[in-house]
Amino acid sequence: MLAGLEGLLVRVLTGRTRPADLAEIVLAPVLPLAALPVYLRALRRNVEWKGRYYSQDRP
């Protein structure tokens, strides 16, 4: 809550008050959850790239 108020104050003081700029305050806490599918895909053992399949061997 405090971080959101701080973000709002910074944006008002710097003149970034367009709706898209203010939406950053609301969306910032959600971004790590939105990136979760990317992280999970990176942990897969088999990768497909340009129609070819590769196995990622880990020690």
C-alpha positions as CSV (number, residue, x, y, z in Angstrom):
1,M,0.0,0.0,0.0
2,L,2.8,2.4,0.9
3,A,4.7,1.6,-2.3
4,G,1.6,2.4,-4.3
5,L,1.2,5.8,-2.6
6,E,4.9,6.5,-3.1
7,G,4.6,5.6,-6.8
8,L,1.6,7.8,-7.2
9,L,3.4,10.7,-5.5
10,V,6.5,10.3,-7.8
11,R,4.3,10.2,-10.9
12,V,2.4,13.3,-9.9
13,L,5.6,15.2,-9.0
14,T,7.3,14.3,-12.3
15,G,4.2,15.0,-14.4
16,R,3.5,11.5,-15.5
17,T,-0.2,11.5,-14.9
18,R,-1.6,9.9,-18.1
19,P,-3.8,6.9,-17.5
20,A,-1.1,4.5,-18.9
21,D,1.5,5.9,-16.5
22,L,-0.9,5.6,-13.5
23,A,-1.8,2.0,-14.6
24,E,1.9,1.1,-13.9
25,I,1.1,1.5,-10.2
26,V,-1.7,-1.1,-10.3
27,L,0.1,-3.5,-12.6
28,A,3.5,-3.6,-10.9
29,P,2.5,-6.1,-8.2
30,V,1.0,-8.4,-10.9
31,L,3.9,-8.5,-13.3
32,P,5.9,-11.3,-11.5
33,L,2.8,-13.5,-11.7
34,A,2.3,-12.7,-15.4
35,A,6.0,-13.8,-16.0
36,L,5.5,-17.1,-14.2
37,P,4.7,-19.1,-17.4
38,V,7.9,-17.8,-19.0
39,Y,9.9,-19.0,-16.0
40,L,8.2,-22.4,-16.1
41,R,8.9,-22.8,-19.8
42,A,12.5,-22.0,-19.3
43,L,12.8,-24.9,-16.8
44,R,11.7,-27.5,-19.3
45,R,14.1,-30.2,-20.2
46,N,13.1,-30.4,-23.9
47,V,13.1,-27.4,-26.1
48,E,11.7,-26.9,-29.6
49,W,13.4,-24.3,-31.8
50,K,12.7,-23.9,-35.5
51,G,11.0,-27.2,-35.7
52,R,13.9,-29.1,-34.0
53,Y,13.9,-30.7,-30.6
54,Y,16.8,-30.3,-28.2
55,S,17.3,-32.0,-24.8
56,Q,18.8,-29.8,-22.1
57,D,21.0,-32.1,-20.0
58,R,21.6,-30.8,-16.6
59,P,24.3,-32.1,-14.2
